[in-house]
Amino acid sequence: MKPPLLERLKARRTMLGPAVYAAVLSLVLLALSGVAGLALHLPWLFPSLGPTVMLFFESPDQPSSRPANTLVGHLTGLVMGVLCLYAVGLKGSPPAPVGGLSVAYVAAGALSVALTTLLLTWLRKPHPPAGATTLIVSLGILTTPPELLSMAGAVVLITAAGWGLNLLLGTKPVPAK
C-alpha cells in the first residue's frame, strides 16, 4: 500500500511538495466557502477561516487541527464575542473599523479573547484561529443573527470538507480524544 500523498511529498526532502499540497487544498476549501457565501448572499468567508484551513493541511497531526477542536473553538469564539459585545453595551454601535476603536471595543475584544482562551484551554480543545473569530464578533464586524449563523455554517462546511479531503488523500490526522 502506498503511503499517503502528503507523506510521499514530505519524503522528497523538499518543502515545495507539502507547500503546494497545503496551498491547493486551502484554496479549494476557501473557494468552496466563498461560493457558498456568494450563493447565499451571506459572509461565509471571513478572516479566521484562513488560519483554520492552514492548520488542516499544514499541521494535520496537531491537536488544534482536530474537527472537535475546530468546531468547539469557533463556537466558543462566537459566543464569547457576542457576550462581550453586549456586556460592554456595544450592540447596535458602528463596528470598530468604521466608527473607530474605543475603550469599550478594546475591553470587548481583549475580554472575548481572554475568555475564549480560558474556556478552550480548560476544555483541552486548543484552536488558535478561534481568537480571530471572537474578535470579528466582539469588534462589531459580524454580529447579526444571519451573520453569526453563516459564520457557524462556514466553520462546519470547511471542517467537514477539510477532514474529508485529508482522509481521502490518506493524511492521518491526529485522533480525537
Helices and strands as residue ranges (DSSP letters): H 5-11, H 16-40, H 49-58, G 63-65, H 67-87, H 96-99, H 103-123, H 130-138, H 145-168
